[in-house]
């Protein structure tokens, strides 16, 4: 297990709204002990920022590629981002 802390912005495209994706992401990130947030975007995608141990953030990214059971993930775009997020993992309003 890595002690290195990282933060990643995760942008998920496909059928990811109206399919429990945000709540599922909160569950997955909480299970992994990550900090950050997730929200819907007006373009139909979902955006998240996850911060924590590198191996746990990478696991969340892998899970996002699979998606929630009723979702269909077409693309996952990952970028480095500053790791300044509140403790815990929250669902934020759509932007």
HUSUL-V978030 format. One record per helix or strand. SS is the DSSP state (H for helix, E for strand). FROM is the first residue (numbers start at 1). TO is the last residue. If there is no record, write none. Layout:
# HUSUL-V978030
ss=<SS & SS>
from=<FROM & FROM>
to=<TO & TO>
This chain:
# HUSUL-V978030
ss=<E & H & E & E & H & E & E>
from=<5 & 21 & 35 & 46 & 54 & 72 & 89>
to=<15 & 32 & 40 & 53 & 66 & 80 & 91>
